[in-house]
Amino acid sequence: MAEKPAVGLVKTRIGTIKEMNRYPIKSFAGERLTSSRMETYGLYGDRSHAFIDETKEGWDSFITARQIPAMLGYKAKLQGNDDCEKGTAAASEFPEVTVTSPDNRELAWSVQLLAEIQAHTRTTISMRRYAPQTPDLLGADASSVLIVTDALLSKLEAMWGKPLDARRFRANLIVALAGDAPDEDSWIGKRLQLGSAELRVDEHCERCSMIALDPDTLARDMSLLQKVNQELHLHVGLYASVTRAGLVHVGDELFLLSDD
């Protein structure tokens, strides 16, 4: 249902935040959140750590599960509480990261972890830890936040004909879509309000071979990528930039903002 909170602006409820995920280390498994600060670069601490190939520049310099599928078997979690009211969001460094290995060992962001990941590739890799106050994106692929709707996941599961684990798509926000919500394509270029934050929807997320990897077994099934290509032109989810920082909770309503 649409309402007009101000002259010239239409505010349409399109769903609620069903799930929130943070990935403190790029291409590692992440953690489920119930609330978080939404900073200018995305969820607080998301992709704040990454493995790098120093011989390359920009996005190509990131070492990901495309090169090393075993990375998805490691789970990363930020220590402590990231609630902005605790002051952590203004700190000069992100909290330490705790990593759980595939065989349930606890590791830190350390040379030991680097050695384990390095063992999977001949490419010499290094570690990068971003600062919270950087004006740029952290280790994100495109925009700050990745959004996927439950309706699209259900549609894709029916197309594929197999149970579909949402973790394959590494979304920051999974939205429970309202039945009368406008088509997702129409969101592009518009703003979203959630909690006290606002986003701008930038573009579709074009999927790659990472979605073919089972999050638990790491078994590869390319038929999912083929189906996404055939039926959805590789588009699953939307990238969005943060236009207003704020606090977001699971259960918050999501509104589409548009000019009258």
N, C-alpha and C positions, 0 to 999 in steps of 0.2 A: 504493500500500500504506500502511495506517495503522499508526502506532505510538503507544505511550503513554509520553511522556517524563516525565510527572509525574502524580500522582494527580489525576483530574478533568479532564485535558487530553488531547485527541486531536490528534495531529499527522499530517496526511495530505499526502503528496507529490502535487502536482497538475501539476507541470511544471517547466520551466527557463526562465531568462531568455534569450530568443533574440536580442533586439535592444533597445538602449537609446538613446533620443533626447532631446536637449536643444534647447530653443528659446530662446536668450538674448533675442531680441526678439520680442515677441508678434506673431503673424501673419506673421513672416518664416519662410523655410525655416530648418531648424536643422542640427544636427551629430550624427553618430553617435558614441557613446561606447563604450568597453570597460569602464569602471568609473567610479564617481562616489560622492561622499558623498550620502546621502539625508538632507536636513535636514528640519526640522519643516514647512517650506513646500513640500518636494518635492526633486527633483534639484538639486544645487548650481548656482545661477545660472539655473535655468529660469524663463523669463518675468521676468527681472530688469530688463528695459527694455521700455517700451511707449510708444505714441503715444496722446495723450489729447485729448478734446474737453472743455475746461474748463467749458463751459456745462452739462455733465451730471454726474451723480453715480454712484458705484458702478460696477457692471459696464457700465452703459450709456455710461460715459465713455470706454471703450476704443475706439480706432480700429482696425478689423481688416480682414481681406480680404473680409469681407462688404460693406463699403463701398468698399474699394479692392483689387480682386483682384490688382493689380500688386505688392502687398506680398509675395505668395508667390514672386515671382521674385527677391527679394533673399535671400541666404544669410548667416546670422549665426553667428559662432564666438567663444567666449570665448578670449582669449589666455592662454597659460601653462598650468600644471598645476593642476587643482583637487583633487588628492589631499589628503585631510585630513592625512596625515603630513607634507606640506610646509608646513602652517600656513595655507594660503590660506583655508580654511573659516572661520577665526576673524578674518579681516581685516575692517577697518571698511568697505571698499568692495569691490565685485566687480571682477575684472580688466576691462581695456578690451575692447571688442567690435570685431572685424574684420568688416566687411560686404563681400560680393562682390555687385556689381550685376548685373542681367541681361545687361549687355554686358561683364562681367568686369572692371570697374573696382573697385579696392579703396577702401573708404570707412571712416570711423570714425563713432562715435556723436557727431554734430556737426551744426552748423547747415546744412552742405551736404546731409547726409542728410535733415534735416527739410525743406529746400527741395524736394528731389526728391519726397518723399511728399506734401508740401503741394500740389504741382502737379497732383495727381490729384483734388483735392476743393476745393469752395468753403468747406467747414467749416474754421474756424481751428483748427489743431491745435498741440499742444505736446509736449514730450518728458518722460518720467518715468523716472528711474533709481532703483531701490530699493536699500536697504542690506541687507547679509547678516543683520544682527542684528534685523531687524524681527520683532515677534511675530505679525504677520498674514501672510496669503497675499500672494504677489507679484502678478503679472499673470495668475494662473490664472482660468479661468472659474468653476469650482466648487470641487472639492477639490484636494489637492496633486498627485496623480499620476493619470495616465490610463493604463489597462491595456487592451490588446486581445489576444485569443488568435489564434494562427495557425489554429486550427480554425474559428473564426467567420469569419475572412477567407476561408478556402477555401470555406466554405458560401455566403458572400455572392457570391463570384466565380462559383460555379456557378449561383446564382439569377439573377445579372445577365447571364451569358452572354458576358462580355467579360473580358479581362485586367484585374486589379484591382491597382493600386499602393497598397501599405499606407501610403504617405506621405499619402494623402488624409485619413487619420484622425488624424494628428498625435499618435500615442500616445507616451508616455514609455517604456513597457515593452511589448514584444511577447513574449508567453509561448508557448513550444512546449508545448502542452497534453499531459499524459499521457493515454493511451488510456482509463484507468479513472477519470479525474478526475470529480468530481461536477459537475453542471450549474452554469454560471456564476451563474444566478439564486440558487443556494443560498449563494453567497459573501457576498452582501450582509448586512451587520451583523456579519460575522466578521473575524477577524484573519488576515493573511498574514505569514509569515516569509520573508525573502529576505536572504542575506548576514547581516550583523549588525543589519539594520533590521527593523522591523515596521510593517505598514500595517493600517488598518481600512477595509474596503470599504464605501462609503457608499451608492452609488446607480448606476443606469445612466447612461450618457452619451447624452443625447438629441441627435441630429444635426441640423445645419442645412445651408444651401445651400453651405457651404464644401467639402463632400465632392464636389460636382459639378464642381469645378475640377481639371483635370489639373495635377499638380505641376510639370511641365516646360513645357507649352505654354500653360497657363492657359485652355485651351479648356473651355467649360462644357457639361456633359452632365447635364441634370436627370433623366434616366432612372434614374441611380443613386440619387438621393435618393428618387425615387418608389418604387423597389424596396425600399429600406430602410424606407420608410414602410409599404408594403403588407405586407411579409413580417416585419419586425422591430419594427414600431411605433416606428421611428426610433431604436431602441436598438442601438448598436454600441460596445461597450467599457464599462468600469466606472471610476468615480471612486473614489479611495481617499485617506484622510488618513494622515499619518505619525504613528504612536503611539510609535515609538522610532527615533531617528536612528541611522545606521550607514553602513557601506561596502557597496556593492553592485557586483557584477561580472556581465558577460555570462557565461552558463554556470552561474550560481548556481541551485541548486534552489529551487523555490517550494513552501512548505508552507501548507496551510490549518489553522488552529488553531481548535479548537472544544471546548466542554465535553462531557464524557462524558455 
